Amino acid sequence: MPPDLGPFVPTPMPVVRKMLEAAGINKDDLVYDLGCGDGRIVIEAARQYGARGVGIEYDLRLCEEARARAEQEGISALVEIRHEDISKSDFSDATVVMLYLLPESLKILEPKLKALRRGTRIVAHDYGIGDWKPLHTEVLWTQDSFKHRVSVWQVGQ
């Protein structure tokens, strides 16, 4: 059994859109969402930008829900949902990695994130990655009056 990397808390859609925008997503990207939950980030990347997406999720029920959503949106050819433990997954071919994980989980993934190809963009919702300094951070408030931070890093910078 993998370590518990956190509960499923859906990223609000305005934050999803901000994450994709902050990453500068385009049709040539391969976007990974680690702990993808219902798949909303990779589905939106495919739907809005034509990017390919891979969601990795340990909860089989959420994987099935994400696959069904991709099918319903008509973009299942661009989206793959993997039922895997992200601490053991290979996401080294990513051009963009999306994260909404607790700091303890990010600490577990930090060596894999550091090993990504130079130029890979990493975007995190709310939590930073160790002592890494983001290239930029944006703050937005959602209608439910919650404050969200979206931070961007680029491997090798």
N, CA and C atoms as an extended XYZ file, in Angstrom:
471
Properties=species:S:1:pos:R:3:atomname:S:1:resname:S:1:resid:I:1 pbc="F F F"
N         0.854       -1.189        0.000 N   MET     1
C         0.000        0.000        0.000 CA  MET     1
C         0.896        1.247        0.000 C   MET     1
N         0.565        2.214       -0.865 N   PRO     2
C         1.385        3.415       -0.928 CA  PRO     2
C         1.150        4.305        0.283 C   PRO     2
N         2.071        5.247        0.505 N   PRO     3
C         1.828        6.197        1.587 CA  PRO     3
C         0.589        7.024        1.261 C   PRO     3
N        -0.134        7.444        2.283 N   ASP     4
C        -1.306        8.286        2.070 CA  ASP     4
C        -0.804        9.688        1.747 C   ASP     4
N        -0.994       10.094        0.501 N   LEU     5
C        -0.468       11.383        0.063 CA  LEU     5
C        -1.483       12.506        0.194 C   LEU     5
N        -2.630       12.206        0.803 N   GLY     6
C        -3.597       13.258        1.074 CA  GLY     6
C        -4.985       12.915        0.595 C   GLY     6
N        -5.963       13.656        1.089 N   PRO     7
C        -7.354       13.426        0.701 CA  PRO     7
C        -7.641       14.048       -0.663 C   PRO     7
N        -8.708       13.603       -1.298 N   PHE     8
C        -9.143       14.219       -2.547 CA  PHE     8
C        -9.929       15.478       -2.207 C   PHE     8
N        -9.384       16.602       -2.635 N   VAL     9
C       -10.063       17.887       -2.509 CA  VAL     9
C       -10.060       18.473       -3.921 C   VAL     9
N       -11.225       18.565       -4.566 N   PRO    10
C       -11.254       19.053       -5.945 CA  PRO    10
C       -10.750       20.492       -6.058 C   PRO    10
N        -9.913       20.726       -7.046 N   THR    11
C        -9.441       22.075       -7.324 CA  THR    11
C       -10.588       22.852       -7.964 C   THR    11
N       -10.944       24.018       -7.420 N   PRO    12
C       -12.011       24.814       -8.035 CA  PRO    12
C       -11.658       25.158       -9.483 C   PRO    12
N       -12.652       25.164      -10.369 N   MET    13
C       -12.403       25.401      -11.786 CA  MET    13
C       -11.684       26.723      -12.068 C   MET    13
N       -11.963       27.820      -11.374 N   PRO    14
C       -11.165       29.029      -11.640 CA  PRO    14
C        -9.676       28.818      -11.358 C   PRO    14
N        -9.367       27.985      -10.370 N   VAL    15
C        -7.972       27.690      -10.042 CA  VAL    15
C        -7.377       26.771      -11.113 C   VAL    15
N        -8.146       25.803      -11.589 N   VAL    16
C        -7.690       24.931      -12.686 CA  VAL    16
C        -7.296       25.803      -13.880 C   VAL    16
N        -8.182       26.714      -14.259 N   ARG    17
C        -7.910       27.577      -15.413 CA  ARG    17
C        -6.666       28.437      -15.180 C   ARG    17
N        -6.503       28.951      -13.966 N   LYS    18
C        -5.327       29.765      -13.631 CA  LYS    18
C        -4.047       28.915      -13.686 C   LYS    18
N        -4.106       27.682      -13.214 N   MET    19
C        -2.940       26.796      -13.261 CA  MET    19
C        -2.511       26.540      -14.703 C   MET    19
N        -3.480       26.264      -15.564 N   LEU    20
C        -3.176       25.994      -16.969 CA  LEU    20
C        -2.614       27.247      -17.646 C   LEU    20
N        -3.211       28.380      -17.354 N   GLU    21
C        -2.741       29.647      -17.909 CA  GLU    21
C        -1.323       29.956      -17.418 C   GLU    21
N        -1.082       29.785      -16.125 N   ALA    22
C         0.225       30.072      -15.539 CA  ALA    22
C         1.312       29.183      -16.136 C   ALA    22
N         0.945       27.961      -16.518 N   ALA    23
C         1.906       27.025      -17.113 CA  ALA    23
C         2.170       27.342      -18.575 C   ALA    23
N         1.315       28.158      -19.176 N   GLY    24
C         1.470       28.459      -20.598 CA  GLY    24
C         1.201       27.238      -21.463 C   GLY    24
N         0.173       26.478      -21.114 N   ILE    25
C        -0.158       25.229      -21.820 CA  ILE    25
C        -0.416       25.491      -23.302 C   ILE    25
N         0.079       24.578      -24.146 N   ASN    26
C        -0.235       24.606      -25.571 CA  ASN    26
C        -0.425       23.181      -26.075 C   ASN    26
N        -0.805       23.046      -27.332 N   LYS    27
C        -1.158       21.733      -27.887 CA  LYS    27
C         0.018       20.757      -27.932 C   LYS    27
N         1.241       21.259      -27.820 N   ASP    28
C         2.416       20.387      -27.852 CA  ASP    28
C         2.794       19.836      -26.484 C   ASP    28
N         2.091       20.268      -25.437 N   ASP    29
C         2.438       19.841      -24.083 CA  ASP    29
C         1.911       18.458      -23.737 C   ASP    29
N         2.644       17.811      -22.841 N   LEU    30
C         2.200       16.587      -22.182 CA  LEU    30
C         2.078       16.941      -20.704 C   LEU    30
N         0.840       17.094      -20.265 N   VAL    31
C         0.527       17.575      -18.921 CA  VAL    31
C         0.233       16.391      -18.008 C   VAL    31
N         0.966       16.289      -16.925 N   TYR    32
C         0.698       15.277      -15.908 CA  TYR    32
C         0.054       15.958      -14.709 C   TYR    32
N        -0.954       15.318      -14.158 N   ASP    33
C        -1.538       15.767      -12.892 CA  ASP    33
C        -1.342       14.631      -11.907 C   ASP    33
N        -0.515       14.865      -10.901 N   LEU    34
C        -0.185       13.836       -9.915 CA  LEU    34
C        -1.204       13.890       -8.785 C   LEU    34
N        -1.954       12.805       -8.637 N   GLY    35
C        -3.077       12.791       -7.711 CA  GLY    35
C        -4.240       13.512       -8.376 C   GLY    35
N        -4.611       13.053       -9.564 N   CYS    36
C        -5.534       13.799      -10.427 CA  CYS    36
C        -6.987       13.801       -9.981 C   CYS    36
N        -7.335       12.962       -9.002 N   GLY    37
C        -8.729       12.957       -8.551 CA  GLY    37
C        -9.675       12.667       -9.687 C   GLY    37
N       -10.610       13.582       -9.944 N   ASP    38
C       -11.623       13.368      -10.985 CA  ASP    38
C       -11.133       13.753      -12.382 C   ASP    38
N        -9.864       14.105      -12.503 N   GLY    39
C        -9.262       14.351      -13.810 CA  GLY    39
C        -9.470       15.737      -14.385 C   GLY    39
N       -10.045       16.634      -13.606 N   ARG    40
C       -10.447       17.934      -14.156 CA  ARG    40
C        -9.304       18.734      -14.776 C   ARG    40
N        -8.094       18.635      -14.260 N   ILE    41
C        -6.992       19.438      -14.810 CA  ILE    41
C        -6.568       18.919      -16.180 C   ILE    41
N        -6.330       17.614      -16.302 N   VAL    42
C        -5.904       17.088      -17.609 CA  VAL    42
C        -7.041       17.152      -18.626 C   VAL    42
N        -8.262       16.992      -18.175 N   ILE    43
C        -9.413       17.101      -19.079 CA  ILE    43
C        -9.523       18.531      -19.608 C   ILE    43
N        -9.363       19.512      -18.743 N   GLU    44
C        -9.439       20.916      -19.172 CA  GLU    44
C        -8.255       21.274      -20.070 C   GLU    44
N        -7.075       20.732      -19.806 N   ALA    45
C        -5.906       20.983      -20.662 CA  ALA    45
C        -6.169       20.467      -22.077 C   ALA    45
N        -6.783       19.299      -22.168 N   ALA    46
C        -7.110       18.728      -23.481 CA  ALA    46
C        -8.239       19.508      -24.150 C   ALA    46
N        -9.271       19.811      -23.389 N   ARG    47
C       -10.455       20.483      -23.939 CA  ARG    47
C       -10.143       21.903      -24.412 C   ARG    47
N        -9.437       22.667      -23.590 N   GLN    48
C        -9.174       24.074      -23.897 CA  GLN    48
C        -7.969       24.305      -24.810 C   GLN    48
N        -6.944       23.459      -24.692 N   TYR    49
C        -5.685       23.722      -25.381 CA  TYR    49
C        -5.285       22.636      -26.374 C   TYR    49
N        -5.980       21.514      -26.364 N   GLY    50
C        -5.605       20.413      -27.252 CA  GLY    50
C        -4.361       19.677      -26.796 C   GLY    50
N        -3.947       19.907      -25.541 N   ALA    51
C        -2.760       19.244      -24.990 CA  ALA    51
C        -3.104       17.794      -24.625 C   ALA    51
N        -2.091       16.950      -24.646 N   ARG    52
C        -2.263       15.590      -24.139 CA  ARG    52
C        -2.113       15.640      -22.626 C   ARG    52
N        -2.852       14.785      -21.934 N   GLY    53
C        -2.789       14.782      -20.484 CA  GLY    53
C        -2.749       13.383      -19.913 C   GLY    53
N        -2.022       13.249      -18.820 N   VAL    54
C        -1.967       11.989      -18.074 CA  VAL    54
C        -2.283       12.313      -16.623 C   VAL    54
N        -3.348       11.720      -16.120 N   GLY    55
C        -3.690       11.851      -14.717 CA  GLY    55
C        -3.282       10.588      -13.991 C   GLY    55
N        -2.659       10.731      -12.850 N   ILE    56
C        -2.265        9.568      -12.051 CA  ILE    56
C        -2.989        9.664      -10.721 C   ILE    56
N        -3.710        8.599      -10.392 N   GLU    57
C        -4.558        8.590       -9.197 CA  GLU    57
C        -4.568        7.187       -8.602 C   GLU    57
N        -4.485        7.104       -7.276 N   TYR    58
C        -4.483        5.806       -6.608 CA  TYR    58
C        -5.889        5.278       -6.335 C   TYR    58
N        -6.851        6.167       -6.197 N   ASP    59
C        -8.230        5.771       -5.887 CA  ASP    59
C        -8.911        5.311       -7.177 C   ASP    59
N        -9.178        4.017       -7.274 N   LEU    60
C        -9.751        3.441       -8.495 CA  LEU    60
C       -11.095        4.070       -8.853 C   LEU    60
N       -11.905        4.376       -7.863 N   ARG    61
C       -13.210        4.993       -8.131 CA  ARG    61
C       -13.037        6.341       -8.827 C   ARG    61
N       -12.065        7.131       -8.366 N   LEU    62
C       -11.800        8.421       -8.999 CA  LEU    62
C       -11.231        8.253      -10.406 C   LEU    62
N       -10.404        7.232      -10.607 N   CYS    63
C        -9.888        6.946      -11.953 CA  CYS    63
C       -11.035        6.670      -12.915 C   CYS    63
N       -11.965        5.833      -12.482 N   GLU    64
C       -13.105        5.500      -13.336 CA  GLU    64
C       -13.951        6.733      -13.628 C   GLU    64
N       -14.139        7.582      -12.623 N   GLU    65
C       -14.892        8.824      -12.807 CA  GLU    65
C       -14.176        9.737      -13.810 C   GLU    65
N       -12.854        9.851      -13.689 N   ALA    66
C       -12.079       10.702      -14.593 CA  ALA    66
C       -12.145       10.175      -16.025 C   ALA    66
N       -12.023        8.880      -16.186 N   ARG    67
C       -12.108        8.288      -17.539 CA  ARG    67
C       -13.478        8.552      -18.156 C   ARG    67
N       -14.520        8.411      -17.345 N   ALA    68
C       -15.888        8.660      -17.839 CA  ALA    68
C       -16.052       10.128      -18.230 C   ALA    68
N       -15.493       11.037      -17.448 N   ARG    69
C       -15.583       12.471      -17.777 CA  ARG    69
C       -14.853       12.777      -19.075 C   ARG    69
N       -13.676       12.191      -19.270 N   ALA    70
C       -12.918       12.416      -20.506 CA  ALA    70
C       -13.715       11.909      -21.706 C   ALA    70
N       -14.334       10.765      -21.552 N   GLU    71
C       -15.176       10.194      -22.622 CA  GLU    71
C       -16.359       11.123      -22.896 C   GLU    71
N       -17.006       11.570      -21.854 N   GLN    72
C       -18.172       12.455      -21.974 CA  GLN    72
C       -17.803       13.773      -22.665 C   GLN    72
N       -16.599       14.285      -22.391 N   GLU    73
C       -16.128       15.536      -22.999 CA  GLU    73
C       -15.635       15.337      -24.431 C   GLU    73
N       -15.513       14.069      -24.848 N   GLY    74
C       -15.067       13.787      -26.207 CA  GLY    74
C       -13.576       13.966      -26.422 C   GLY    74
N       -12.803       13.885      -25.363 N   ILE    75
C       -11.353       14.091      -25.482 CA  ILE    75
C       -10.558       12.894      -24.934 C   ILE    75
N       -11.196       11.733      -24.860 N   SER    76
C       -10.510       10.574      -24.276 CA  SER    76
C        -9.284       10.147      -25.097 C   SER    76
N        -9.210       10.531      -26.363 N   ALA    77
C        -8.020       10.208      -27.163 CA  ALA    77
C        -6.805       11.006      -26.700 C   ALA    77
N        -7.042       12.122      -26.026 N   LEU    78
C        -5.945       12.971      -25.550 CA  LEU    78
C        -5.604       12.746      -24.084 C   LEU    78
N        -6.460       12.046      -23.356 N   VAL    79
C        -6.311       11.920      -21.903 CA  VAL    79
C        -6.168       10.455      -21.498 C   VAL    79
N        -5.152       10.186      -20.700 N   GLU    80
C        -4.948        8.861      -20.113 CA  GLU    80
C        -5.017        9.013      -18.600 C   GLU    80
N        -5.798        8.156      -17.972 N   ILE    81
C        -5.884        8.156      -16.513 CA  ILE    81
C        -5.275        6.841      -16.026 C   ILE    81
N        -4.232        6.960      -15.228 N   ARG    82
C        -3.528        5.771      -14.718 CA  ARG    82
C        -3.868        5.538      -13.253 C   ARG    82
N        -4.181        4.303      -12.934 N   HIS    83
C        -4.409        3.891      -11.547 CA  HIS    83
C        -3.060        3.438      -11.005 C   HIS    83
N        -2.337        4.375      -10.388 N   GLU    84
C        -0.989        4.102       -9.902 CA  GLU    84
C        -0.703        4.873       -8.614 C   GLU    84
N         0.355        4.463       -7.968 N   ASP    85
C         0.925        5.164       -6.821 CA  ASP    85
C         1.903        6.206       -7.385 C   ASP    85
N         1.611        7.486       -7.206 N   ILE    86
C         2.454        8.516       -7.821 CA  ILE    86
C         3.890        8.500       -7.302 C   ILE    86
N         4.096        7.959       -6.116 N   SER    87
C         5.466        7.912       -5.597 CA  SER    87
C         6.313        6.890       -6.365 C   SER    87
N         5.642        5.997       -7.114 N   LYS    88
C         6.357        4.991       -7.910 CA  LYS    88
C         6.181        5.206       -9.412 C   LYS    88
N         5.371        6.165       -9.799 N   SER    89
C         5.060        6.401      -11.214 CA  SER    89
C         6.209        7.077      -11.940 C   SER    89
N         6.263        6.807      -13.250 N   ASP    90
C         7.219        7.478      -14.119 CA  ASP    90
C         6.482        8.600      -14.848 C   ASP    90
N         6.873        9.826      -14.590 N   PHE    91
C         6.300       10.965      -15.297 CA  PHE    91
C         7.423       11.809      -15.904 C   PHE    91
N         8.528       11.144      -16.218 N   SER    92
C         9.723       11.833      -16.709 CA  SER    92
C         9.556       12.430      -18.106 C   SER    92
N         8.524       12.025      -18.845 N   ASP    93
C         8.298       12.578      -20.182 CA  ASP    93
C         7.407       13.818      -20.162 C   ASP    93
N         7.018       14.267      -18.988 N   ALA    94
C         6.147       15.445      -18.858 CA  ALA    94
C         6.827       16.702      -19.374 C   ALA    94
N         6.030       17.595      -19.955 N   THR    95
C         6.501       18.960      -20.212 CA  THR    95
C         5.941       19.884      -19.133 C   THR    95
N         4.830       19.438      -18.505 N   VAL    96
C         4.199       20.184      -17.415 CA  VAL    96
C         3.729       19.194      -16.363 C   VAL    96
N         3.974       19.504      -15.087 N   VAL    97
C         3.471       18.687      -13.978 CA  VAL    97
C         2.613       19.582      -13.097 C   VAL    97
N         1.386       19.133      -12.840 N   MET    98
C         0.446       19.853      -11.986 CA  MET    98
C         0.356       19.154      -10.639 C   MET    98
N         0.314       19.953       -9.563 N   LEU    99
C         0.316       19.406       -8.209 CA  LEU    99
C        -0.692       20.131       -7.320 C   LEU    99
N        -1.469       19.353       -6.604 N   TYR   100
C        -2.251       19.894       -5.492 CA  TYR   100
C        -2.155       18.841       -4.401 C   TYR   100
N        -0.995       18.836       -3.760 N   LEU   101
C        -0.669       17.831       -2.758 CA  LEU   101
C        -0.156       18.526       -1.501 C   LEU   101
N        -0.291       17.840       -0.392 N   LEU   102
C         0.186       18.367        0.885 CA  LEU   102
C         1.718       18.453        0.896 C   LEU   102
N         2.282       19.358        1.704 N   PRO   103
C         3.741       19.510        1.755 CA  PRO   103
C         4.489       18.203        2.023 C   PRO   103
N         3.946       17.354        2.888 N   GLU   104
C         4.611       16.075        3.183 CA  GLU   104
C         4.670       15.204        1.929 C   GLU   104
N         3.630       15.255        1.113 N   SER   105
C         3.588       14.482       -0.128 CA  SER   105
C         4.574       15.053       -1.138 C   SER   105
N         4.643       16.372       -1.205 N   LEU   106
C         5.578       17.009       -2.130 CA  LEU   106
C         7.016       16.669       -1.756 C   LEU   106
N         7.280       16.527       -0.461 N   LYS   107
C         8.620       16.153        0.008 CA  LYS   107
C         8.990       14.760       -0.521 C   LYS   107
N         8.024       13.839       -0.524 N   ILE   108
C         8.255       12.492       -1.046 CA  ILE   108
C         8.569       12.547       -2.546 C   ILE   108
N         7.882       13.433       -3.275 N   LEU   109
C         8.042       13.526       -4.728 CA  LEU   109
C         9.207       14.415       -5.163 C   LEU   109
N         9.760       15.193       -4.251 N   GLU   110
C        10.781       16.173       -4.605 CA  GLU   110
C        11.949       15.601       -5.411 C   GLU   110
N        12.518       14.444       -5.061 N   PRO   111
C        13.625       13.918       -5.880 CA  PRO   111
C        13.201       13.648       -7.329 C   PRO   111
N        11.987       13.153       -7.523 N   LYS   112
C        11.505       12.904       -8.889 CA  LYS   112
C        11.273       14.212       -9.638 C   LYS   112
N        10.796       15.230       -8.941 N   LEU   113
C        10.568       16.521       -9.574 CA  LEU   113
C        11.902       17.158       -9.978 C   LEU   113
N        12.912       17.041       -9.113 N   LYS   114
C        14.237       17.588       -9.418 CA  LYS   114
C        14.856       16.903      -10.628 C   LYS   114
N        14.520       15.630      -10.846 N   ALA   115
C        15.113       14.843      -11.926 CA  ALA   115
C        14.421       15.052      -13.282 C   ALA   115
N        13.347       15.847      -13.313 N   LEU   116
C        12.657       16.084      -14.585 CA  LEU   116
C        13.566       16.829      -15.557 C   LEU   116
N        13.246       16.691      -16.835 N   ARG   117
C        14.031       17.354      -17.879 CA  ARG   117
C        14.062       18.866      -17.680 C   ARG   117
N        15.188       19.449      -18.018 N   ARG   118
C        15.353       20.904      -17.965 CA  ARG   118
C        14.237       21.538      -18.802 C   ARG   118
N        13.622       22.568      -18.250 N   GLY   119
C        12.561       23.276      -18.955 CA  GLY   119
C        11.156       22.823      -18.599 C   GLY   119
N        11.031       21.663      -17.943 N   THR   120
C         9.709       21.193      -17.535 CA  THR   120
C         9.104       22.184      -16.556 C   THR   120
N         7.846       22.570      -16.794 N   ARG   121
C         7.161       23.491      -15.892 CA  ARG   121
C         6.409       22.701      -14.831 C   ARG   121
N         6.491       23.187      -13.614 N   ILE   122
C         5.787       22.581      -12.487 CA  ILE   122
C         4.891       23.652      -11.897 C   ILE   122
N         3.621       23.318      -11.746 N   VAL   123
C         2.650       24.273      -11.204 CA  VAL   123
C         1.994       23.627       -9.992 C   VAL   123
N         1.999       24.341       -8.873 N   ALA   124
C         1.406       23.813       -7.646 CA  ALA   124
C         0.319       24.749       -7.131 C   ALA   124
N        -0.725       24.128       -6.646 N   HIS   125
C        -1.851       24.844       -6.040 CA  HIS   125
C        -1.634       24.847       -4.529 C   HIS   125
N        -1.556       26.012       -3.956 N   ASP   126
C        -1.476       26.295       -2.521 CA  ASP   126
C        -0.155       25.973       -1.829 C   ASP   126
N         0.491       24.859       -2.134 N   TYR   127
C         1.676       24.469       -1.373 CA  TYR   127
C         2.938       24.554       -2.214 C   TYR   127
N         4.021       25.004       -1.576 N   GLY   128
C         5.309       25.068       -2.244 CA  GLY   128
C         6.026       23.736       -2.203 C   GLY   128
N         7.145       23.689       -2.893 N   ILE   129
C         7.967       22.473       -2.954 CA  ILE   129
C         9.243       22.750       -2.163 C   ILE   129
N         9.310       22.190       -0.981 N   GLY   130
C        10.493       22.366       -0.135 CA  GLY   130
C        10.925       23.818       -0.066 C   GLY   130
N        12.228       24.044       -0.291 N   ASP   131
C        12.751       25.415       -0.251 CA  ASP   131
C        12.908       26.006       -1.656 C   ASP   131
N        12.270       25.400       -2.647 N   TRP   132
C        12.342       25.909       -4.012 CA  TRP   132
C        11.711       27.296       -4.072 C   TRP   132
N        12.318       28.170       -4.836 N   LYS   133
C        11.782       29.517       -5.044 CA  LYS   133
C        11.017       29.522       -6.369 C   LYS   133
N         9.717       29.816       -6.333 N   PRO   134
C         8.954       29.819       -7.588 CA  PRO   134
C         9.359       30.988       -8.490 C   PRO   134
N         9.169       30.792       -9.793 N   LEU   135
C         9.388       31.880      -10.742 CA  LEU   135
C         8.360       32.970      -10.502 C   LEU   135
N         7.139       32.535      -10.231 N   HIS   136
C         6.097       33.492       -9.856 CA  HIS   136
C         4.959       32.771       -9.156 C   HIS   136
N         4.235       33.532       -8.358 N   THR   137
C         3.076       33.039       -7.623 CA  THR   137
C         1.944       34.027       -7.823 C   THR   137
N         0.771       33.512       -8.114 N   GLU   138
C        -0.417       34.351       -8.238 CA  GLU   138
C        -1.403       33.938       -7.151 C   GLU   138
N        -2.114       34.919       -6.650 N   VAL   139
C        -3.131       34.663       -5.636 CA  VAL   139
C        -4.478       34.981       -6.251 C   VAL   139
N        -5.448       34.105       -6.037 N   LEU   140
C        -6.801       34.411       -6.473 CA  LEU   140
C        -7.788       33.974       -5.411 C   LEU   140
N        -8.900       34.656       -5.405 N   TRP   141
C        -9.975       34.363       -4.461 CA  TRP   141
C       -11.124       33.768       -5.255 C   TRP   141
N       -11.685       32.681       -4.759 N   THR   142
C       -12.826       32.084       -5.433 CA  THR   142
C       -14.109       32.621       -4.800 C   THR   142
N       -15.224       32.349       -5.451 N   GLN   143
C       -16.511       32.868       -4.985 CA  GLN   143
C       -16.845       32.437       -3.565 C   GLN   143
N       -16.269       31.317       -3.138 N   ASP   144
C       -16.530       30.839       -1.778 CA  ASP   144
C       -15.644       31.544       -0.754 C   ASP   144
N       -14.965       32.626       -1.192 N   SER   145
C       -14.104       33.453       -0.333 CA  SER   145
C       -12.842       32.749        0.149 C   SER   145
N       -12.403       31.730       -0.585 N   PHE   146
C       -11.158       31.062       -0.244 CA  PHE   146
C       -10.023       31.644       -1.064 C   PHE   146
N        -8.881       31.787       -0.420 N   LYS   147
C        -7.670       32.284       -1.069 CA  LYS   147
C        -6.890       31.089       -1.612 C   LYS   147
N        -6.442       31.189       -2.855 N   HIS   148
C        -5.673       30.126       -3.500 CA  HIS   148
C        -4.389       30.712       -4.063 C   HIS   148
N        -3.310       29.964       -3.926 N   ARG   149
C        -2.027       30.365       -4.511 CA  ARG   149
C        -1.678       29.392       -5.628 C   ARG   149
N        -1.227       29.940       -6.736 N   VAL   150
C        -0.751       29.141       -7.857 CA  VAL   150
C         0.697       29.555       -8.102 C   VAL   150
N         1.614       28.600       -7.906 N   SER   151
C         3.046       28.876       -8.053 CA  SER   151
C         3.612       28.070       -9.206 C   SER   151
N         4.590       28.674       -9.898 N   VAL   152
C         5.188       28.049      -11.072 CA  VAL   152
C         6.700       27.982      -10.906 C   VAL   152
N         7.271       26.828      -11.251 N   TRP   153
C         8.704       26.618      -11.292 CA  TRP   153
C         9.044       26.082      -12.677 C   TRP   153
N        10.294       26.200      -13.053 N   GLN   154
C        10.767       25.571      -14.279 CA  GLN   154
C        12.071       24.848      -13.931 C   GLN   154
N        12.118       23.568      -14.242 N   VAL   155
C        13.305       22.761      -13.904 CA  VAL   155
C        14.525       23.369      -14.584 C   VAL   155
N        15.569       23.563      -13.804 N   GLY   156
C        16.810       24.124      -14.316 CA  GLY   156
C        16.891       25.628      -14.209 C   GLY   156
N        15.854       26.254      -13.668 N   GLN   157
C        15.901       27.722      -13.511 CA  GLN   157
C        15.746       28.109      -12.064 C   GLN   157
